[in-house]
């Protein structure tokens, strides 16, 4: 999607009389220079500011949705999500995204036109927050080419997620540095950052009919922000600038500042589709990808509180999954089979019972999960009649972890 926006956290916005465009532009110009000082970047240009209604946001998002993705690919990814319980089987993924973003987006920055769009429904009490975040995106674009950063990374969704955490976390941290005054982000305590992230994990079910997806959309603004702020406290804003030259590779890095600083690499993991042919003979590969710690965390928080979910997702090492379907007469949702490597056997042990509860409660059709040492294999959307034990054996036969 070729836009970067600020998403509401589920709070109902009070109806207003409509935001005056002149007011929005004046507020943007007032804030731009101050945010630049707080972010420790010099202004290179002005930012165009426009006011947009909800219908305009929906149209913009829909047009942007297909800049780099075809409708067929989006529907396939939605069907993969349905196998994993992120959305219901048979759901219209385009409509779900559009509804979530139309309801949640308060403003957005378009790097193609260098324009900041502010929702005409934004109240006076929210205006500075929305403008502050979006102006920060305009500032980012002057230095780091946001358009290039928003091109998808096919078959490495976790790297794409990590990049989103950086962009949104940097923008929100810049806004918070401005409103914090002279102390900047040093004034923001770790406990506050932790509370922001846990609130998103625990309240997504109240705010949305699709809480796993809602968490995935909102976590860059909380967990991403927390990591950026912790990095600034440790090494200054220059360390954030350097991330754009050497982008974070995993969401794990953007969830744990120590792992970001250490550039902890993912453990290579693969699953040989050929090993599954005997158990799933009429299915063929339709997609392959990875999940990453952030995606797993958004799922685990559906069945346990934030503390347990974070502990269970922590220690992620690397993962890989395949999606299999019939070429003709597709299944209601594809079979999704994968392998997850953990940093230690203890980490894998903590993960399995929570993920098992999630799969059994939310994933499509039949599921399997098994652990050996620090490795876990799983499958969801398994058709009736498939022997679970045989499938588990095949998963282990096809698993390759490490160099």
N, C-alpha and C positions, 0 to 999 in steps of 0.2 A: 504494500500500500504506500503510495507516494506522498504521505502527509505525516506530520508528527503533531499529536494533540495532547491536551490535558483531559483526563477522564474523571468524571465525578465518582465519588466513593459510595454512591447509593443514597445519599441524602436528597430529600425532595427539595427542589428549588422553589422558592416562593414566587408566585406569578408577579411579573412586573409590567410596566407600561411599554416596555420595548426600549432597548438600549439605543441611545442616540449615537450615530456614527461619529459625530464631531467629538463627543465625550470619549468614545473609545480611542480615537486617534490622539487626542490630547493626553489621555492617560498613558498610552503607549510611549509617546515621546518623552513624557515626564519620567517614566520608569526605565527606558532603554539605557540611558547613560549611567544611571545608578546601578543597574544590574551588571553592566559591563565592568564598572569599578569593583563591585563585589566579586565578580568572576575573574578579575585580574586579566581581562582582555580589552584591548583598545577597539573602539568602534571603527569600522571601515566604511560603513554606509548607513543610510536610513533603512527602515523597514516599512513597506506599504501595509496599511491597516484597513481592513474592511469589516463590515458587520454582516452576518449571515443568519438566516433562520434555520429551524430544524429541517425543513424540506431541503434547503440548500446543502446542509451538512450531509443528509442522506444521499443526495445526488453526487456530491463530491466524493464521498466515501465509496459509493458504488462504482463511479468512473475510475477511481484510483485503484480499486480492488483488482481490476483486470489490466493494470499497467504491465505486470510481469507474470500474470497467472491466467490461464484459460478457464472458462466456466467449467469445462470437463475436469480439469485438475482440481479446482476448488471443491467440486462435488465429491471427487475421489477422496480428498483429504478429509472432508466432512464425514464420509463413510468410515474411514479409518478411525476418526474420533468417536464415531458411534460404537464401534467395536470395543473401544476402551472406556466407554461409559461417559465420555465428555459431553456428548449430546445424544438425544434419543435416536434409535434406529429409524431410518426413514425421514429424519428431520431435514428441512430445507436450510442448509448451512449458510447460504447467502442471506436469507431473511434473518436468521438468528444474529449474524454479525451486524447486519444493517440496523436491526432493532436495538441491539446492545449499544452500538456506537451513536445512533441517533439520540437515544435516551441519555447516554453518558458523556458524550463529548461536549465540552463547554467552549472549546476553542481549538484551533489547529493552525499550524504553519505549513505552507506549501513551498517547498524548495524550488519547484519548477517556475513559479511566478514570483518568488521572494515576497510572498504576501502572508500576513497574519490575519486570520479570520476569527472574529469573536462572535459567539452566539448572541443574537439580539434579545435573548431571554435571560442573559446573565444579569444578576442583580448587582446593585451598587456595592453591596457588602462582599461580593465575590470577584468584582471586576479586577482589583489589583492582583489577586492571586492568579487569575486566568491570564491577564496580560503579562505578569511577571514571568510565568512559566513559558508562555509562547514567545515573548521577546527573547528569552534565553535561547530558544531554538533558532531565532533569527541570527543571534550572535554566533551560535555554533556554526551556522551555515556560512558565515563570513570566513571561517577558518578551516572547517573540516569537511565540507561538501556533503551535506545531508542527503542529497539526491542519490549519490553513490552508495551511501550507507544504508539506504532503504531498499536496495535491490535484494531479492531473496537469495538465500543460500540453499539451493535444492539439495535434499538428502543430507543436510546437516542443520536440522531445525534448532538444535541446541546452540550452535554458534550464532544463528540468527537471533535467538532469544537473548543471548549474552550481549549482543550489539544493541538490542532494544533497551536492555537494562542500563547500558552505558548512556545512551542518548537521552532517555527519559530521566534517569537518575541524575545526570549532570544538569539537565534543565531545572529539575525541581530543587536540587541542591543550590543552584545559582539563585533561584528565587528565595530560598530560605536564608542564604547568606545575606541577601539584600535586606530582608525584613528583620534580620537579627541585629542589624546596625553594625557598629564598629567591631564587636567581637567576631562577627561572621559566624561560620558554622561551628566555631569553637564553643559557642554558647549552647549548642544542642547536645544534650546528654545521650549516652548510649541507651539508657532506659526508655527515652522518648522514641528513639529510632526503632527499638525492639517492639514497643507498643504499637507503633504505626503498622509495622509488618504483620503482627499477630492479629490486629483488628481486621485487616483485609482477609486473612485466612479464615477467621472465625465468623465473620458477618456476611460473607458472600452469599450464603444460602438465604439470608433474609432479603438481600438486595436484588437477587436475580433468580430466574427459573433455571439458569444454567450456571451454577456456582463454580464448577471447575473451570469453565471457560472464562467466567468473570474474574476469577483469581488470576488466571494467566494474563488477562488484559491489565489488571490493576497492580500486580506485584512489581513491575518495573518502576512504578512511581513511589513505592515504599521501600522494598528491599534493595532495588537499584540505587535509590537515593541514599539509603543507609550506608551502602558500601562506598559510594562516591564521597560522602561526608567523612567517613572513617579514613579514607585514603588521603583526603585533603588535610585532616588533622595530623596524619602521620607524616606526609611528605609534601604538602602544599598543592596548589592548583596545577602547577607544572606537571605533576605526576598524572593528573587527569588528562591534560593535553597530550601527554605521551601515549596514553591508551589509544588515541585515534590513529597514531602511527603504527602501533602494534596492538591490534584489537584483542579484547578478551576472547578466548576460544571456547569457553564453556559457561553455562549458567552457574555452575559450581563456583567458578572464579568470582562471579558477580554477586554471589550470596555470601562469600567468605573473603574478607579483605586479605587475610593472611595467605589464602590460596591464590588470590589475584597477584599479590606482590611476589609470591614464589613462582608464579606462572605454572602451577601444578597442571600437568598434562593429563588428558583422559587416557585411561587404559584401553588399548585397542581391543575391540570386540566385534566379532562377525558371526553370522549364522548361515550355514550352507543350506540353500533351499533344496538342493538335491537330496539331502538326508531326509527330507520330509515327504518325498514323492510316494513312497510305499504306503504311508499312512493317509496322505491327502492326494490321491492319484489324479483327480480331475481338476486340480487347482494349479494356477500359474501365478508367478510373481507379478504384482501390479504396482508395488511401491516398496521402497526401503528408506529407512531414516533412523534417527535416534530420538530419544525422549529428553534426557538430561535431568539434573537434579530439580530444576524449577518445575518442570512439567510433572514429575513424580510428586513433588511437594503439594502442588495444586490438587492432585488426586487424593493423596493421603489425608489432607486436611478435611476431606469430605466424611471421613469415618472416625476421626479422632481430633483432640484439641491441638492447638498450634504447637505446644511444647513437644508432645509425642510425635506429631507429624514431622517437625523439623529434625528431631533426633533420628527418626526412622529414615528420612531422606538423606541425612548427613552421612558422609562416608562413601557417597556415590563415587564410583571410579570411572565408569564408562558403560555405554550400552549400544545396542543395535537391534532393530526390529525389521521384519518383513511383513508385508500384507499380501495375502494370497486370495485369489478369487477365480471363479469360473469365467472363461472367455465368453461363453454363451450362457444366458439365463443366470446372471450373477446372484450370489447369495444375498440375503437381506443385509448383511454387513460382511466385509471380508474377514478371513481369519488373520489375526495379528499375532505373530509369534516372535519372541525376542529373548535376548540374553542381557543380563545386567551384571557387570563386575563391580565388586566393592573393594574398598581399601583394605578391609580385613574381614575375617570370618565373623567377628563380633558385629561388625556393621551389617553384614548380610543377615545375621540372625535377628537383629532389631527390625530390619525392614520387612522380612517375610510375613509375619503375622498381620501387620497393618495392611500391607498390599493385598494379602489374601482376602481380608475382610472387604477391601475396596472392590476387588474383582468380583467376588461372590455377590456383592450387593448392587454393583453398577454396570459391570461389563456385559457385553452381549452374549447370549446363549451360554454354551459350555466354556469353562475355563480350566486351565491346569497351571500349577506353579510348583517348582521344586528347587531345592538348594543342595549344592555340594561345595563345602568349604566357603570361599568368598564369592562364588558364582551362583546366579539364580537364573533359571529359565522359566518362561511363562507363555501362555497362549490364551487368547480371548476370541469370542465369536466362533468357537469350535462347533461344527454341525453335530446334530444328534446322530448317534450311531458310530462316531469315531471313538476308538479305544483310547482312553486317556493315558493308560500306562504305555501303550505303544507309541503314542505321540510324545510323551515325556522322554522315552528312550531315544526317539528320533531327534528330539531337540538337543539332547546331550551329545548325540553322535555328530550333529552338525555345528556344535559350539566350538568357537576358536577364540581364546582370550589371551592377550599378551602379544609381544612382538613375534 
